[in-house]
Amino acid sequence: MNFKAKFRILLLLVSIVSSDFAYSQTRTVRLAEKKKQKIEQRQKKAYQKARVKSAKDKFEMQTEQTKKRMKESHKRARQNNALNNKPFWHKLTNRKRKPK
């Protein structure tokens, strides 16, 4: 191999190695991102807890008759939503046929 071929190979190897270092992050950046993700997770968890607590509080404020109606409507909503979660082929294959 002549000098030009060796030089090209060397240049190619150096460019590959240097590109890895150019795109890598420093330790402080990785730690900062990890810390940011943890904070976001805590905020999401706190938000979900607050939503659940507010829903419970709204329910507890109601009278007994209203609570009963709310429970019934919640039950009907869950049943209707469960029907809509079936895959489309269940609707096609499990059809009831009209009697002749």
C-alpha positions in Angstrom: 0.0 0.0 0.0 1.3 3.4 -0.9 1.3 6.4 1.3 -2.0 7.9 -0.1 -4.0 4.7 0.7 -2.6 4.6 4.3 -3.3 8.3 4.8 -6.9 7.9 3.5 -7.6 4.9 5.9 -6.0 6.8 8.8 -8.1 9.9 7.9 -11.3 7.8 7.7 -10.6 6.2 11.1 -9.9 9.5 12.8 -13.1 11.0 11.3 -15.2 8.1 12.6 -13.7 8.2 16.1 -14.0 12.0 16.3 -17.6 12.0 15.2 -18.5 9.7 18.2 -16.9 12.2 20.6 -18.6 15.1 19.0 -22.1 13.7 19.5 -21.6 12.3 23.0 -22.9 14.2 26.0 -21.0 15.1 29.1 -21.8 13.6 32.4 -23.3 16.8 33.8 -25.7 17.1 30.8 -26.8 13.5 31.3 -27.4 14.0 35.0 -29.3 17.3 34.4 -31.6 15.5 31.9 -32.1 12.7 34.3 -33.0 15.1 37.1 -35.4 17.0 34.8 -37.2 13.8 33.9 -37.5 12.9 37.6 -39.0 16.3 38.3 -41.5 15.9 35.4 -42.5 12.4 36.7 -43.1 13.8 40.2 -45.2 16.6 38.8 -47.3 14.2 36.7 -47.8 12.0 39.7 -48.9 14.9 41.9 -51.3 16.1 39.2 -52.9 12.7 38.9 -53.3 12.5 42.7 -54.8 16.0 42.8 -57.3 15.0 40.0 -58.4 11.9 42.0 -58.7 13.8 45.2 -60.8 16.5 43.6 -63.1 13.9 42.0 -63.6 12.2 45.4 -64.3 15.5 47.1 -66.8 16.4 44.4 -68.5 13.1 44.9 -68.5 13.4 48.7 -70.2 16.8 48.6 -73.3 15.5 46.9 -76.5 14.3 48.6 -77.3 10.6 48.8 -79.8 10.7 45.9 -77.3 12.5 43.7 -74.5 10.0 44.6 -76.8 7.1 43.6 -77.5 8.7 40.2 -73.8 9.4 39.7 -73.0 5.8 40.4 -75.6 4.5 38.0 -74.5 6.8 35.2 -70.9 5.8 35.8 -71.8 2.2 35.6 -73.7 2.7 32.3 -70.8 4.7 30.9 -68.4 1.9 31.7 -70.6 -0.7 30.1 -71.0 1.4 26.9 -67.3 2.0 26.7 -66.5 -1.6 27.2 -68.7 -2.5 24.2 -66.8 -0.1 22.0 -63.4 -1.5 23.0 -64.0 -4.8 21.1 -62.0 -5.2 17.8 -63.9 -4.7 14.6 -63.9 -8.3 13.6 -66.0 -9.2 16.6 -68.7 -7.0 15.3 -68.5 -8.7 11.9 -68.4 -12.3 13.1 -70.7 -12.2 16.0 -73.8 -10.8 14.4 -77.2 -12.1 15.3 -79.1 -13.3 12.3 -82.7 -12.4 11.7 -85.1 -15.4 12.1 -86.7 -16.5 8.8 
